[in-house]
Amino acid sequence: MALAFCGLAAASLPAAAADGLVIPQPMPGGFNFPTPGYVIGQWVDANDQTAITSHGWEIWQAMTQPAGQNNLPVWDTWVSEAQIFGQTSKTGTKAAAETDALGAVQGQLERGVALPQLRPLRIPRQFSHTPHGRNALAATASQGSVIVETERFNDATAIFVSTPQVTPYGTFKVNNGSSLQAYAAAFPANTSTAARAVRDFPETGMETKPVFGYVKASTPTAVPYWQGTGAVNTDNDPAQGYYVQNWNDCVIVDPSNTATSGMTKLSAAPTPGSFFQDPQLSCSSYYTAPIGMFYAFAMTAAQAQGFANANVAAGDMALLVAMHVSTKEQDPWTWQTFYWQGTSEFETSEGPGSMTGQPAALAAPWNAYAMCTAYSQQVNGQMLVCYNPYLETNPGIPSGITSNCMTCHGMAAVYPAGSQSQTPSYPANYDQPVAFDDPTLFGNAMKTDFSWSMADQVFD
């Protein structure tokens, strides 16, 4: 079947990632951010999922507003992990020049001046937290990945992370692996598990994890498309479980079409040679969509190398397929995760989220993403399931398809040097809530206020 792409209302794509300086923008007003923690607590206590869903969409609508710079949304003006943690911080071996540069970023953020726009891309680090995950990555190392991620932090989080914490036991940098381990070791032996923690992030703090697939620069390209666990062929590659390599469905994205609508489902297999499909994928059912239904940008050579995939090159498009978004509006943070579904006509009913409740004013391409929320670990005494198909279906995530964002991130912590080989890992299962003051879970670890980005600075 020959491919045909149609749609309406073309939109311009963001400029390439290496196009200079941007001024990080705050969340715009008018979207109820931040909402007081006690209000969110009332929603949780009353199981008001309507209010929670509405707030999740408000956060998404606010952070995707135009920033007025290079066709960027607000969130893509924020600083990257490399700018506040540094490239080598997890080993604790940052050079003096890099440490100075991190300090300069803090000062620039406080003064509101322009910073280099960085979008470093890499295979998601969360995939390698467990031995099983590391083995699965090693098995496909020669092929690389079809999915990568970066991390973006708003000013409140970036300044907080870049500012040393003064404690009764000393002053510690929380953007440095060795300093975090020293911080963890400084607590007196009789300190309770609950009290072994870094200072809380500010209530306006936000962390995001944008997740990207790729589309060839001038060739329609198949991109994994989530249609639920029932549309996964685990027999294709048992080692990959429910991950993208085994998904039955793909959407063939046309990089030349910037229309913001026009997704279709093909009734027959597309003509061989009319599109590109990464050899790792096993699609048997296809949709088509214009690239204008995604957030996308042209990659530099360094960004393309983040896939470690010989099929990805400079000039190819990084395509936003998913994003984790967390805010510190309540003590255990709010958690919402987004993944591309295109239109409500084709979105799966198997979840974990949906497009239901989107504001009428939510603009394209942001209205093509579904959302699930986790503002608590349980709802009505039952564990709440909220995961991102492009991340937590990976074999490196134990019980990923039953996972909960809050429960997982509640395990983020750092051990003193020498007491453990790595940070606490993910929950083995999600049968019950994690007690964040449980010494049998955390031992002498120092919790990092639900931030794996911080804890991972000492993870190897």
C-alpha positions as CSV (number, residue, x, y, z in Angstrom):
1,M,0.0,0.0,0.0
2,A,1.4,3.4,-1.0
3,L,1.6,5.9,1.8
4,A,-0.5,9.1,1.7
5,F,-0.2,11.8,4.3
6,C,-2.8,14.5,4.7
7,G,-3.6,17.2,7.3
8,L,-4.5,20.7,8.1
9,A,-2.8,23.9,9.4
10,A,0.9,23.6,9.0
11,A,3.1,24.7,12.0
12,S,6.8,25.7,12.1
13,L,9.2,23.3,13.8
14,P,11.7,24.4,16.5
15,A,15.2,25.5,15.4
16,A,18.1,23.1,15.7
17,A,19.4,22.5,19.2
18,A,22.7,24.3,18.7
19,D,21.2,27.6,17.7
20,G,22.6,29.8,20.5
21,L,21.3,31.3,23.7
22,V,17.9,31.1,25.4
23,I,16.6,32.8,28.5
24,P,15.0,30.2,30.8
25,Q,11.3,31.1,31.2
26,P,9.1,30.6,34.3
27,M,5.8,28.9,34.3
28,P,3.3,31.4,33.0
29,G,0.5,32.7,35.2
30,G,-3.2,31.7,34.8
31,F,-2.7,28.0,35.2
32,N,-3.0,27.5,39.0
33,F,0.7,26.8,39.4
34,P,1.8,26.4,42.1
35,T,-1.4,25.1,43.8
36,P,-1.0,25.0,47.6
37,G,-0.1,21.6,48.9
38,Y,-3.0,21.6,51.4
39,V,-5.4,22.0,48.4
40,I,-3.8,19.1,46.6
41,G,-3.9,17.1,49.8
42,Q,-7.7,17.7,50.0
43,W,-8.0,16.3,46.4
44,V,-6.1,13.2,47.4
45,D,-8.0,12.7,50.6
46,A,-11.3,13.0,48.8
47,N,-10.1,11.0,45.8
48,D,-11.0,13.9,43.6
49,Q,-9.5,12.5,40.4
50,T,-11.3,15.1,38.3
51,A,-9.5,17.9,40.1
52,I,-6.2,16.0,39.9
53,T,-6.6,15.3,36.2
54,S,-7.5,18.9,35.5
55,H,-4.4,20.1,37.4
56,G,-2.2,17.7,35.5
57,W,-3.5,19.2,32.2
58,E,-3.0,22.7,33.5
59,I,0.6,22.0,34.2
60,W,1.1,20.6,30.7
61,Q,-0.7,23.5,29.1
62,A,1.4,26.0,31.1
63,M,4.8,24.4,30.4
64,T,4.0,24.0,26.7
65,Q,3.1,27.7,26.1
66,P,5.3,29.5,23.5
67,A,8.4,31.0,25.1
68,G,8.9,33.6,22.4
69,Q,12.3,32.2,21.6
70,N,13.2,30.1,18.5
71,N,9.7,28.5,18.4
72,L,10.4,26.9,21.7
73,P,7.9,26.0,24.4
74,V,8.6,27.2,28.0
75,W,9.9,23.8,29.2
76,D,12.5,23.6,26.4
77,T,14.1,26.9,27.6
78,W,15.0,25.2,30.9
79,V,18.4,24.1,31.8
80,S,19.6,20.5,31.2
81,E,21.1,18.1,33.7
82,A,24.5,18.8,32.3
83,Q,24.2,22.4,33.2
84,I,23.4,21.9,36.9
85,F,25.0,18.5,37.6
86,G,27.8,18.4,35.1
87,Q,28.8,15.7,32.7
88,T,31.1,13.9,35.2
89,S,29.3,14.6,38.5
90,K,28.2,11.0,39.2
91,T,31.8,10.1,39.7
92,G,32.6,13.1,41.9
93,T,35.5,14.0,39.7
94,K,34.4,17.3,38.1
95,A,37.3,19.4,37.0
96,A,37.7,22.8,38.6
97,A,36.6,24.5,35.4
98,E,33.4,22.5,35.3
99,T,32.7,23.3,38.9
100,D,33.2,27.0,38.2
101,A,30.9,26.7,35.2
102,L,28.1,25.1,37.3
103,G,28.4,28.0,39.8
104,A,28.2,30.5,36.9
105,V,24.9,28.9,35.7
106,Q,23.5,29.4,39.2
107,G,24.3,33.1,39.1
108,Q,23.0,33.5,35.6
109,L,19.7,31.9,36.5
110,E,19.4,34.2,39.5
111,R,20.0,37.2,37.2
112,G,17.8,36.0,34.4
113,V,20.4,36.2,31.7
114,A,20.6,34.0,28.6
115,L,22.2,30.5,28.7
116,P,23.3,28.1,26.0
117,Q,20.5,25.8,25.0
118,L,21.6,22.3,25.6
119,R,19.7,19.1,24.7
120,P,22.1,16.3,25.5
121,L,20.5,13.0,24.6
122,R,21.3,9.5,26.0
123,I,19.8,6.1,26.5
124,P,17.6,6.4,29.6
125,R,19.8,5.8,32.6
126,Q,16.9,4.3,34.6
127,F,17.2,1.2,32.3
128,S,20.6,0.3,33.9
129,H,19.7,0.5,37.6
130,T,19.2,-3.2,37.9
131,P,21.4,-6.2,36.9
132,H,18.7,-7.5,34.6
133,G,18.4,-4.1,32.9
134,R,22.2,-3.8,32.4
135,N,22.2,-7.3,30.9
136,A,19.3,-6.4,28.5
137,L,21.1,-3.2,27.4
138,A,24.3,-5.2,26.9
139,A,22.5,-7.6,24.7
140,T,21.4,-4.8,22.3
141,A,24.5,-2.6,22.6
142,S,25.6,-3.3,19.1
143,Q,22.2,-2.0,17.8
144,G,21.9,1.0,20.1
145,S,18.5,2.4,21.0
146,V,15.4,3.7,19.3
147,I,14.5,5.8,22.4
148,V,16.6,8.4,24.3
149,E,16.0,11.0,27.0
150,T,17.2,14.2,28.4
151,E,16.3,16.1,31.6
152,R,15.1,19.7,32.0
153,F,14.7,21.6,35.2
154,N,13.0,24.9,35.9
155,D,14.8,27.8,37.5
156,A,13.6,27.0,41.0
157,T,15.0,23.5,40.8
158,A,18.2,24.5,39.1
159,I,19.0,27.2,41.6
160,F,18.2,24.8,44.5
161,V,20.3,22.0,43.2
162,S,23.2,24.4,42.4
163,T,23.2,25.9,45.9
164,P,25.3,24.1,48.6
165,Q,23.2,23.0,51.6
166,V,24.4,24.3,55.0
167,T,23.7,21.8,57.8
168,P,24.8,21.3,61.4
169,Y,27.2,18.7,60.1
170,G,28.9,20.8,57.3
171,T,28.2,22.3,54.0
172,F,27.5,20.0,51.0
173,K,27.0,20.3,47.3
174,V,24.0,18.3,46.2
175,N,25.0,18.4,42.5
176,N,28.2,16.4,43.1
177,G,28.4,12.7,43.7
178,S,31.2,12.6,46.3
179,S,29.7,15.5,48.2
180,L,26.3,13.7,48.3
181,Q,28.0,10.7,49.8
182,A,29.8,12.8,52.4
183,Y,26.5,14.4,53.2
184,A,24.9,11.0,53.7
185,A,27.8,10.0,56.0
186,A,27.6,13.1,58.1
187,F,24.3,12.3,59.9
188,P,24.8,11.1,63.5
189,A,24.3,7.4,64.0
190,N,21.1,7.9,66.0
191,T,19.4,9.9,63.2
192,S,16.0,8.5,62.2
193,T,15.4,7.2,58.7
194,A,12.9,10.0,58.1
195,A,15.4,12.7,59.0
196,R,18.2,11.3,56.8
197,A,17.4,13.5,53.8
198,V,18.5,16.5,51.8
199,R,16.6,19.7,52.3
200,D,13.2,19.7,50.5
201,F,13.0,21.3,47.1
202,P,11.0,24.5,46.8
203,E,7.3,24.3,46.1
204,T,7.8,25.8,42.7
205,G,10.4,23.2,41.7
206,M,9.9,21.1,38.6
207,E,11.8,18.2,37.1
208,T,11.0,16.8,33.6
209,K,12.3,13.9,31.6
210,P,11.5,14.4,27.8
211,V,11.8,11.1,25.8
212,F,12.5,11.1,22.1
213,G,12.3,8.7,19.2
214,Y,13.8,9.5,15.8
215,V,12.6,10.1,12.2
216,K,15.0,10.2,9.3
217,A,15.5,13.7,7.8
218,S,13.8,13.1,4.5
219,T,12.2,9.6,4.7
220,P,8.9,8.6,6.4
221,T,9.9,6.6,9.5
222,A,8.2,4.0,11.6
223,V,8.0,5.1,15.3
224,P,6.8,2.7,18.1
225,Y,3.1,3.4,18.9
226,W,1.6,2.3,22.2
227,Q,-1.7,0.3,21.9
228,G,-1.6,-1.4,25.3
229,T,-0.1,-4.6,26.7
230,G,-2.4,-6.7,24.6
231,A,-0.7,-5.3,21.5
232,V,2.8,-6.5,22.5
233,N,4.4,-9.7,21.1
234,T,6.7,-10.7,23.8
235,D,7.6,-13.9,21.8
236,N,9.4,-11.7,19.3
237,D,12.2,-10.9,21.7
238,P,11.5,-12.3,25.2
239,A,14.4,-10.5,26.8
240,Q,12.8,-7.1,26.0
241,G,9.4,-8.0,27.5
242,Y,6.9,-5.3,26.9
243,Y,9.4,-2.8,25.6
244,V,9.2,-1.0,22.2
245,Q,11.0,-3.7,20.2
246,N,8.0,-6.0,20.8
247,W,5.2,-3.5,20.1
248,N,2.9,-4.6,17.2
249,D,2.0,-1.0,16.2
250,C,4.0,1.8,14.6
251,V,3.1,5.2,13.3
252,I,4.9,6.2,10.1
253,V,5.8,9.8,10.5
254,D,6.3,12.0,7.4
255,P,9.1,14.5,8.1
256,S,8.1,16.8,5.2
257,N,4.5,17.3,6.5
258,T,4.1,19.9,9.3
259,A,0.3,19.7,9.4
260,T,-1.0,19.4,12.9
261,S,-3.7,16.8,12.1
262,G,-4.2,14.0,9.7
263,M,-3.4,10.7,11.5
264,T,-4.8,7.7,9.7
265,K,-4.7,3.9,10.2
266,L,-3.6,1.8,7.3
267,S,-5.8,-1.0,6.2
268,A,-3.0,-2.9,4.5
269,A,0.7,-3.2,4.9
270,P,2.6,-0.2,3.5
271,T,4.7,-0.7,0.4
272,P,8.2,-2.0,1.2
273,G,10.7,0.7,0.5
274,S,8.2,3.6,1.0
275,F,9.4,4.2,4.6
276,F,12.2,3.3,7.0
277,Q,11.8,1.0,9.9
278,D,14.6,0.4,12.5
279,P,15.6,-3.3,12.4
280,Q,14.9,-3.6,16.1
281,L,11.2,-2.9,15.7
282,S,8.7,-5.7,14.9
283,C,5.6,-3.6,13.8
284,S,2.9,-5.5,12.0
285,S,0.1,-2.8,12.2
286,Y,0.7,0.8,10.9
287,Y,-0.7,4.3,11.2
288,T,0.5,7.4,9.5
289,A,0.9,10.9,10.9
290,P,2.6,14.2,9.9
291,I,5.5,15.3,11.9
292,G,3.5,18.4,12.9
293,M,1.6,16.3,15.3
294,F,4.7,15.9,17.4
295,Y,7.2,18.2,19.0
296,A,10.4,17.7,17.1
297,F,13.8,19.2,16.3
298,A,16.7,18.5,14.0
299,M,19.6,16.8,15.8
300,T,23.2,17.7,15.9
301,A,25.8,15.0,15.4
302,A,26.4,14.8,19.2
303,Q,22.7,14.4,19.8
304,A,22.3,11.7,17.2
305,Q,25.2,9.8,18.8
306,G,23.1,9.6,22.0
307,F,21.1,6.8,20.3
308,A,24.3,4.8,19.8
309,N,22.5,3.6,16.7
310,A,24.1,3.6,13.3
311,N,20.8,4.4,11.7
312,V,20.6,7.8,13.4
313,A,22.5,10.7,11.9
314,A,22.9,14.5,12.2
315,G,20.0,16.2,10.6
316,D,17.5,13.5,11.6
317,M,14.6,14.6,13.7
318,A,14.3,13.9,17.5
319,L,10.6,13.3,18.0
320,L,9.0,13.8,21.5
321,V,7.2,10.6,22.3
322,A,6.8,10.9,26.1
323,M,7.7,13.0,29.1
324,H,7.7,12.6,32.9
325,V,6.7,15.8,34.7
326,S,6.9,16.3,38.5
327,T,6.3,19.3,40.7
328,K,7.0,19.9,44.4
329,E,3.6,21.5,45.0
330,Q,3.0,18.8,47.7
331,D,5.5,17.1,50.0
332,P,5.6,13.8,48.0
333,W,5.5,15.8,44.7
334,T,2.8,15.6,42.0
335,W,3.4,13.1,39.3
336,Q,2.1,13.2,35.7
337,T,3.5,11.4,32.7
338,F,2.6,12.0,29.1
339,Y,2.9,9.9,26.0
340,W,2.0,10.3,22.3
341,Q,-1.4,8.9,21.2
342,G,-2.2,11.2,18.3
343,T,-5.9,11.4,18.5
344,S,-8.7,10.1,20.7
345,E,-9.9,8.1,17.8
346,F,-6.9,5.8,18.0
347,E,-5.8,6.0,21.6
348,T,-5.8,2.7,23.4
349,S,-8.3,2.0,26.1
350,E,-5.7,-0.1,28.0
351,G,-4.1,3.0,29.5
352,P,-2.2,3.7,31.6
353,G,-3.6,7.1,30.9
354,S,-5.8,8.9,28.5
355,M,-6.5,12.1,26.6
356,T,-9.7,12.7,28.6
357,G,-10.0,16.1,30.2
358,Q,-7.7,18.0,28.0
359,P,-8.4,21.8,28.0
360,A,-10.1,22.9,24.8
361,A,-7.4,25.5,24.5
362,L,-4.6,23.0,24.6
363,A,-2.7,23.7,21.3
364,A,-1.2,21.3,18.8
365,P,1.0,19.3,19.0
366,W,0.6,19.1,22.8
367,N,-3.0,17.9,22.4
368,A,-1.7,14.7,20.8
369,Y,-0.4,13.4,24.1
370,A,-2.2,11.3,26.7
371,M,-1.6,11.6,30.5
372,C,-1.8,9.6,33.7
373,T,-1.3,11.1,37.2
374,A,-0.1,9.8,40.5
375,Y,-0.7,12.2,43.4
376,S,-0.7,9.3,45.9
377,Q,0.5,5.7,46.1
378,Q,-3.0,4.4,46.6
379,V,-6.6,5.2,45.6
380,N,-9.4,3.7,47.8
381,G,-6.9,1.3,49.4
382,Q,-5.7,0.0,46.0
383,M,-2.3,0.6,44.5
384,L,-2.5,3.3,41.8
385,V,-0.9,2.3,38.5
386,C,0.7,5.1,36.5
387,Y,3.7,4.5,34.2
388,N,5.0,5.7,30.9
389,P,4.9,3.1,28.1
390,Y,8.1,4.5,26.5
391,L,10.1,4.1,29.8
392,E,8.6,1.7,32.4
393,T,7.9,-1.2,30.0
394,N,11.7,-1.6,29.6
395,P,13.0,-4.9,31.1
396,G,15.3,-2.9,33.4
397,I,12.2,-1.7,35.4
398,P,10.9,-4.4,37.8
399,S,7.1,-4.8,37.5
400,G,7.1,-1.6,35.3
401,I,3.6,-2.1,33.9
402,T,2.2,-2.1,37.5
403,S,4.4,0.7,38.7
404,N,3.6,4.1,40.3
405,C,5.7,7.2,39.8
406,M,5.5,8.3,43.5
407,T,6.4,4.9,44.8
408,C,9.4,4.5,42.5
409,H,10.8,8.0,43.1
410,G,10.3,7.6,46.8
411,M,13.2,5.2,46.8
412,A,15.7,7.8,45.4
413,A,18.5,8.0,48.0
414,V,22.3,8.0,48.4
415,Y,24.4,5.8,50.6
416,P,27.6,6.9,52.3
417,A,30.7,5.9,50.3
418,G,31.7,2.3,51.0
419,S,28.4,1.2,52.6
420,Q,26.7,0.2,49.4
421,S,27.7,-0.5,45.8
422,Q,24.9,1.6,44.4
423,T,21.9,3.7,45.3
424,P,18.7,2.0,46.5
425,S,17.0,0.5,43.5
426,Y,13.5,0.4,42.3
427,P,10.8,-1.5,44.2
428,A,10.7,-5.2,43.3
429,N,6.9,-4.9,43.0
430,Y,4.1,-2.5,43.7
431,D,1.9,-4.6,45.9
432,Q,1.9,-2.1,48.7
433,P,3.0,1.5,49.4
434,V,6.6,2.3,50.3
435,A,7.0,3.6,53.8
436,F,9.5,6.4,53.3
437,D,10.6,6.2,57.0
438,D,11.2,2.4,56.9
439,P,14.8,1.6,58.0
440,T,14.6,-1.9,56.5
441,L,14.3,-0.3,53.1
442,F,16.7,2.6,53.5
443,G,19.2,1.6,56.1
444,N,21.7,4.5,56.5
445,A,20.9,6.0,53.1
446,M,20.0,9.7,52.7
447,K,16.8,10.3,50.7
448,T,17.1,12.9,47.9
449,D,13.5,14.2,48.1
450,F,12.1,11.9,45.4
451,S,14.8,13.0,42.9
452,W,16.5,10.2,41.0
453,S,18.3,12.9,39.0
454,M,20.2,13.8,42.2
455,A,20.6,10.3,43.5
456,D,22.0,9.1,40.2
457,Q,25.0,11.4,40.5
458,V,26.6,8.6,42.6
459,F,25.1,5.7,40.6
460,D,27.5,3.7,38.5
